Amino acid sequence: MAVQKIMTVTLEFEMGDRKIHGPRIKAAYDAAVVAAVEAAKGELLDGSVSAVRSRMTWDYRWADASAEYADAEEWDEDFNEQE
């Protein structure tokens, strides 16, 4: 029996100081996922990808210290309340 292989790709977008609203961040995330899936499928054999899972996290970093990751759905709810 073959062992299932998992390929993990991590992208970090370091954001500037400008305020970016939730819908624009979600659109950028969706575009990054679509681009990554299409690029990978273009390189891998047909039928070799059985499932793709993606998630977005949000954190803040100051002076090379990293905060804990927040769940994207919780962040989205909090962010949309402020708009």
C-alpha angles and dihedrals in degrees: 000000000000119000114238112246123215123200115198121196120189122198122184119193110197106210127211128230095276117110110251118193123229098251092055092049091048091050091050090049092050091049092050092050093049092048093048093048093048092047093049094046089050090059102037127073117271111273094013094114110073099171140001122206123185136180137180124218130185128210140160124228129196125180094349092306116125126213122216116277116260123217108258094226093054090046092049092052092049093045095049091052089062095054 
